[in-house]
Structure formats: C-alpha cells, structure tokens
Amino acid sequence: MNPALVLVWTMRLGCWPFEVEGLGSPPPPEVAAPVPASVPGSVSVPAPVAVRPPVPQGLPLFQEARYDIRYGVLGSVGGLTFWVGGIADAADGSRTVQVHGAGRGAILGLGGIQRKIVADFDPATLESRQWTVLRARDGQPENEGTLDTAARQKGGLLLLARAAPGQPPSRQTLTSNVPTSDPLGLLWRLRTAPPAPGNTEIVQLLDGPALWRVRVTTAPMREILAEGNRTALRLDGEIAPVFYDGRPDAERPTRRFTLWLSDTTDHLPLRLEVPVGIADVVITLSESRTLTAGSDGRPGPPPSGDSAQHQLTGPVPGARNL
C-alpha cells in the first residue's frame, strides 16, 4: 500500500486546508475529421484491426485484500479494502483494469473519515486514465461528501473537477512530464513494475487537486519479514508536496515511508510504515483472496456488503500482523 493512502484515508480531517483550489478552462472539444464521400469505382479499404498491447506479467488481477491500520499505542484506528477484476478491452484496442478501494478510520477523537476510490488503470502506460475519489465523514450520505474526478486527455493533459455540497463546482488542468496518477493508480504502477533492485523512480500523486512528488527506491536485496518467514521487496520512499509548476510547497509536510511487497509476480502489499508525529502509522495485510472471473473474463461487481469492512475467507498464511 502506498503512503498517500494512509494520509488520505486515515489521518485527515473533513476539511482540506492545504488543497489547491481554482478554476480552469476545459480543453477544447476534439473535432472529428470529415469522412470523404465514396468515389465510384474505388476499392474500399477495411479499417485496420486494433492491436491490443500485451498484458504485463506482474499486473495484479482478480484479487481482493483487507488491511488493518494501526497508530502507536492507540492500536487499530481503521481499515482498508481494495479489489480488482480483470482486463476490459475497448473498441480502439486499448485496455484498462478497474481498481476499487475503500477505507475508513478515526484518530485522537478527530472523527471518522471514509473514502472510496475507483480508478481505470492502463497497464500499457502504468497510469490511470480516469478516476473518482469520494470522501465524507463516517456515516455521512455519499451525496453530502466531496467528489473529485480526473480524466486524462490526449497530450497528457489531466482535467480535474471537484463537486462539494454548498460550493460551486470547480475545474482545473494539470500537465506534467512526470508520470502522475491517483493513489490506486500509483499503487498498481509499483505493483506491476516496481523499480529494479537498487534503482529509484520519481512519480507524482494527485489527491484531489493536491499534488505530491513521490520518490521510490527498491532495496538491493530481498528481505524476510520477521513473522511468517516471508520474502519481500522493500521500497523506501519520500512523498513531498509540490505546486503544479514543480516548486516545493512548504505549507504541507514531507513524509518518508517504507513499503514491503510480496516477492511474487503480483507483488501484493504486505506492510507499510509511515512516521507521523509521535508514532508510526502501520498498515498490515490481514486477509486476501482470489476473485472469480466472470464468464466473459471482465471485471465483476465489487464485493457485497460494506466494502471497507468486508469479511474475507481467512488470513493469508505468513501475513504479518501487529
């Protein structure tokens, strides 16, 4: 699990004083090229067949996992669940994987927070094409929460929009030559193609309109987690707030984190540690299971019941829990 999900889903209040607000003009609509009329006697040429990109070997599919979130002596302060189906093929030859995440938490009497994310992850570019993030106080109706949406346009432009009760809708755009995605898109990028051992990768995270620069380095050697005798990749990272022009934002804190991924092709997140205040926020894998593919192999519906508290089939052997 990446550190942004900790900060986003468990450690923040219902107000967002550090987020960027503003209005931006949407990109101009695309105009389709005119279709020439048929010429008598001409030979029609069939449209080229769309070539679908290969699926990366490490792309996590048909999986559900639940995590426990703990903070120092307070113990468990929340939970997190994510699930993913299979590949969805579009008519233009592109492919996406829809990833769902839901979490809730409360700490130090600040009130419960719930958050849901849905992202369409592109396994070819390792970025989300579009996503939605809904956040609200625990127990609050979803239509009273804040909804952030993002859609990737041609040329790399990201069109961002926010709808919040009692406020006018806002829109703005972001362009960057650094790979930029939502929390789930960033997580699936690291799972699908983590940096090679000893190597560093720099990417960006969008949490609503707030932008973060993420630096991730994979440790040269595999590690064995203290419990379960399970081999894992260790990723050491830093998440730093930045403005849209790339300048550091001194009003928001920079965090360091350590993430352990399973040493298997799907790189299942096992443990995350983020120092916050007087203690560490620690996320550990509690349970996991494989989902059943539909008859057409496409993503199925999300799990039944409350996704943030969804009960799975049993503990993963060797998973490290506090």
Salt bridges, closest charged atoms under 4 A:
GLU19 OE2 - ARG12 NH2 2.77
GLU19 OE1 - ARG135 NH2 3.12
GLU19 OE1 - ARG162 NH2 2.35
GLU21 OE2 - ARG162 NH1 2.72
GLU30 OE1 - LYS154 NZ 3.96
GLU64 OE1 - ARG289 NE 2.81
GLU64 OE2 - HIS310 NE2 3.42
ASP68 OD2 - ARG70 NE 2.61
ASP89 OD1 - ARG95 NE 2.84
ASP122 OD2 - ARG129 NE 3.03
GLU127 OE2 - ARG152 NH1 3.61
ASP138 OD1 - ARG104 NH2 3.28
GLU142 OE2 - LYS116 NZ 2.57
ASP148 OD2 - ARG135 NH1 2.93
ASP148 OD1 - ARG162 NE 2.80
GLU201 OE2 - ARG189 NH2 2.95
ASP207 OD2 - ARG12 NH1 2.09
ASP207 OD1 - ARG115 NH1 2.91
GLU223 OE2 - ARG234 NH1 2.26
ASP236 OD2 - ARG234 NH2 2.69
GLU238 OE2 - ARG256 NH2 3.22
ASP245 OD2 - ARG247 NE 2.68
ASP249 OD2 - ARG252 NE 2.80
ASP263 OD1 - ARG222 NE 3.06
GLU273 OE2 - ARG271 NE 2.76
GLU287 OE1 - ARG66 NH2 2.18
ASP306 OD2 - ARG104 NH1 2.75
